[in-house]
Amino acid sequence: MQHPDTMEQRHLLLLLTLVPGIGPARIKAIAAHFPNLADVLHANFNELVQISGIGESLARQMHHFLHHAPSREEAMRTAEEQITSLHRHNATIITILDHDYPQLLKEIYDPPPCLFVRGKLPPAESLSLAVVGTRYASHYGKQVTALLCKGLVNCGITIFSGLAYGIDMAAHTATLEHGGITVAVLASGIETIYTDPKGKLWPKIIEQGAIISEEWIGSELSPGKFPKRNRIISGITSGTIVIESDLKGGSLITAASALEQNREVFAIPGSIFSRTSRGTNKLIQQGQAKAIMDVEDIISELGGQAPKSCSAGIAPAQESRDNHLTPSEKDIIRCMGSAPIHIDALATASGLDIPSLLVNLFELELNGTVVQHPGQFFQKKTF
């Protein structure tokens, strides 16, 4: 059972979000001005106008709302209904006044006064990174996402993303597959998971991590809520990794938020001919993001923040797998780069005839070393 003071604070913060003109930054200022938040209910106009960011007009509006019994009582009822709805969805609320509110998020200019949580947030001392990217992820983007998330999980790093189609989904999926902790930050209420209506992914996220949002249960999804969501993704983590993005998109908004919040920004370089790499390449070109090729690049940039025992664990796994290959299979793998290669080109490079090559490729597919694409293209798996 929650302490009465904690319950009262949560009701009060929910109430303040309902005051017209009062957003996260001003609520942060109000909470800083009144060590006992309940004092705001009895504050007069002169006390309210002294709060940072609260001018005379807004102070009058606040005073009227808080001292006008019908509006205040209606707001308290709405707050109570929200808490009841949270209980129905087996969710909890963490406020900016709680000791378990994420410390990094608390430091940004406009932290959410309340976070609604399904599942469990990672321990406060754990290192977290955001992995974001386009909804229209290429095979290259998904492959890179899987490779990086595997290495980050081996380092004990929590992966945050937005549960959108494309790179976000790939990041959550790869993290779960390798036993890691992942947190999805929604632009909708935590009860509305429109990208995964059949529940193929989100129940596992809750089981191994959490789904969080600052949006109230029952609230309508609107375009303006995505940038708000993105500032949480960047603010709650030590750094943001952009895998693929065009010149415009939510991923670049998240990167911009990370820069404003004094967080690290990393980007995966891509082909100059790929639309989904134009944004990431530009971030690197303008010096707004550090180009990364593997997990080791990320760890070296994070320096002392990274766990001392961190090891990407990619090369040993690759070596272990290669040790079980036949000499012919090893020759074929040596002829394959990171990009898909047509069977005719592979036959020329390896010196094997097509029938022998097909037999070897079939075995390599079975043991998970090679993947086949349409048109008789084959690609070495790196994760």
Backbone hydrogen bonds, N-H to C=O, Kabsch-Sander energy under -0.5 kcal/mol:
donor,donor_aa,acceptor,acceptor_aa,energy
7,M,3,H,-2.3
8,E,4,P,-2.6
9,Q,5,D,-2.4
10,R,6,T,-2.1
11,H,7,M,-2.1
12,L,8,E,-2.6
13,L,9,Q,-2.6
14,L,10,R,-2.1
15,L,11,H,-2.4
16,L,12,L,-2.5
17,T,13,L,-1.5
18,L,14,L,-0.5
18,L,15,L,-1.5
19,V,16,L,-1.3
22,I,19,V,-1.9
23,G,21,G,-0.7
27,I,23,G,-2.3
28,K,24,P,-2.3
29,A,25,A,-1.6
30,I,26,R,-2.5
31,A,27,I,-2.7
32,A,28,K,-1.7
33,H,29,A,-1.8
34,F,30,I,-2.2
37,L,35,P,-0.8
39,D,36,N,-2.4
40,V,37,L,-1.9
41,L,38,A,-1.3
42,H,39,D,-1.1
43,A,39,D,-0.6
43,A,40,V,-0.6
48,L,44,N,-2.2
49,V,45,F,-2.3
50,Q,47,E,-0.7
51,I,48,L,-1.5
54,I,51,I,-2.1
55,G,53,G,-0.7
59,A,55,G,-2.3
60,R,56,E,-2.3
61,Q,57,S,-1.9
62,M,58,L,-2.9
63,H,59,A,-2.6
64,H,60,R,-2.5
65,F,61,Q,-2.3
66,L,62,M,-2.8
67,H,63,H,-1.9
68,H,64,H,-1.2
69,A,67,H,-0.9
72,R,68,H,-2.4
73,E,69,A,-2.8
74,E,70,P,-2.1
75,A,71,S,-2.0
76,M,72,R,-2.2
77,R,73,E,-2.1
78,T,74,E,-2.2
79,A,75,A,-2.3
80,E,76,M,-2.2
81,E,77,R,-2.3
82,Q,78,T,-1.8
83,I,79,A,-1.9
84,T,80,E,-2.1
85,S,81,E,-2.3
86,L,82,Q,-2.1
87,H,83,I,-1.9
88,R,84,T,-1.7
89,H,85,S,-1.2
89,H,86,L,-0.5
90,N,87,H,-1.6
91,A,86,L,-2.9
92,T,117,V,-2.6
94,I,115,L,-2.7
96,I,113,P,-2.1
98,D,95,T,-2.0
101,Y,98,D,-1.4
106,K,102,P,-1.8
107,E,103,Q,-1.0
107,E,104,L,-0.6
108,I,105,L,-1.2
115,L,94,I,-2.9
116,F,213,S,-3.2
117,V,92,T,-2.9
118,R,211,I,-2.8
119,G,117,V,-0.5
120,K,209,G,-2.9
126,S,123,P,-1.7
129,L,158,T,-2.6
130,A,239,G,-2.9
131,V,160,F,-2.5
132,V,241,I,-2.7
134,T,244,E,-1.9
137,A,135,R,-0.7
142,K,138,S,-2.3
143,Q,139,H,-2.5
144,V,140,Y,-2.6
145,T,141,G,-2.3
146,A,142,K,-2.4
147,L,143,Q,-2.3
148,L,144,V,-2.9
149,C,145,T,-2.7
150,K,146,A,-1.9
151,G,147,L,-1.8
152,L,148,L,-2.8
153,V,149,C,-2.5
154,N,150,K,-2.0
155,C,151,G,-0.8
156,G,153,V,-1.9
157,I,152,L,-2.4
158,T,127,L,-2.5
159,I,181,I,-2.2
160,F,129,L,-2.7
160,F,158,T,-0.6
161,S,183,V,-2.0
167,I,134,T,-2.3
168,D,165,Y,-0.6
169,M,164,A,-1.3
170,A,166,G,-2.1
171,A,167,I,-2.5
172,H,168,D,-2.4
173,T,169,M,-2.8
174,A,170,A,-2.6
175,T,171,A,-2.1
176,L,172,H,-2.2
177,E,173,T,-2.5
178,H,174,A,-1.4
179,G,176,L,-1.9
180,G,175,T,-3.0
183,V,159,I,-2.3
184,A,210,A,-2.4
185,V,161,S,-2.6
185,V,183,V,-0.5
186,L,184,A,-0.6
186,L,212,I,-2.8
192,T,189,G,-1.8
193,I,191,E,-0.7
194,Y,192,T,-0.8
196,D,193,I,-1.3
199,G,196,D,-1.7
204,K,201,L,-0.8
205,I,201,L,-1.6
206,I,202,W,-2.2
207,E,203,P,-1.8
208,Q,204,K,-2.3
209,G,205,I,-1.4
210,A,182,T,-1.4
211,I,118,R,-2.7
212,I,184,A,-2.9
213,S,116,F,-1.5
219,S,216,W,-1.9
225,K,222,S,-1.9
226,F,223,P,-1.4
228,K,224,G,-0.8
229,R,225,K,-2.1
230,N,226,F,-2.5
231,R,227,P,-1.7
232,I,228,K,-0.8
232,I,229,R,-0.7
233,I,229,R,-1.8
234,S,230,N,-2.2
235,G,231,R,-1.6
236,I,232,I,-2.2
237,T,234,S,-0.6
238,S,128,S,-2.5
239,G,128,S,-0.5
240,T,264,E,-2.5
241,I,130,A,-3.3
242,V,240,T,-0.6
242,V,266,F,-2.9
243,I,132,V,-2.6
243,I,241,I,-0.7
245,S,276,T,-2.1
252,L,249,G,-0.6
253,I,249,G,-1.3
254,T,250,G,-2.4
255,A,251,S,-2.2
256,A,252,L,-2.3
257,S,253,I,-2.3
258,A,254,T,-2.4
259,L,255,A,-2.1
260,E,256,A,-2.1
261,Q,257,S,-2.0
262,N,259,L,-1.3
263,R,258,A,-3.0
264,E,238,S,-1.8
266,F,240,T,-3.2
267,A,290,K,-2.3
268,I,242,V,-2.0
274,S,271,S,-1.3
275,R,273,F,-0.5
277,S,274,S,-1.3
278,R,275,R,-1.1
279,G,245,S,-2.7
279,G,275,R,-0.5
280,T,245,S,-1.0
281,N,277,S,-2.6
282,K,278,R,-1.7
283,L,279,G,-2.1
284,I,280,T,-1.9
285,Q,281,N,-2.7
286,Q,282,K,-2.5
287,G,284,I,-1.4
288,Q,283,L,-2.3
289,A,283,L,-1.3
290,K,265,V,-2.4
291,A,289,A,-0.5
292,I,267,A,-1.9
297,D,294,D,-0.6
298,I,294,D,-1.0
299,I,295,V,-2.5
300,S,296,E,-2.4
301,E,297,D,-1.3
302,L,298,I,-2.0
303,G,299,I,-1.4
305,Q,302,L,-2.0
306,A,303,G,-1.3
310,C,307,P,-1.7
317,A,313,G,-0.6
318,Q,314,I,-2.4
319,E,315,A,-3.0
320,S,316,P,-2.5
321,R,317,A,-2.0
322,D,318,Q,-2.6
323,N,319,E,-1.7
324,H,321,R,-1.4
325,L,322,D,-1.8
330,K,326,T,-2.4
331,D,327,P,-2.0
332,I,328,S,-2.1
333,I,329,E,-2.2
334,R,330,K,-2.1
335,C,331,D,-1.0
335,C,332,I,-0.6
336,M,333,I,-1.2
341,I,378,F,-2.9
343,I,376,Q,-1.9
346,L,342,H,-2.3
347,A,343,I,-2.3
348,T,344,D,-2.0
349,A,345,A,-2.3
350,S,346,L,-2.4
351,G,347,A,-1.9
352,L,347,A,-0.5
357,L,353,D,-2.5
358,L,354,I,-2.8
359,V,355,P,-1.8
360,N,356,S,-2.0
361,L,357,L,-2.8
362,F,358,L,-2.2
363,E,359,V,-1.6
364,L,360,N,-2.3
365,E,361,L,-2.2
366,L,362,F,-2.0
367,N,363,E,-1.9
368,G,365,E,-1.2
369,T,364,L,-2.6
370,V,364,L,-1.4
371,V,379,Q,-2.7
373,H,377,F,-3.5
376,Q,373,H,-0.7
377,F,373,H,-1.2
378,F,341,I,-2.7
379,Q,371,V,-2.4
380,K,337,G,-0.7
381,K,369,T,-2.8
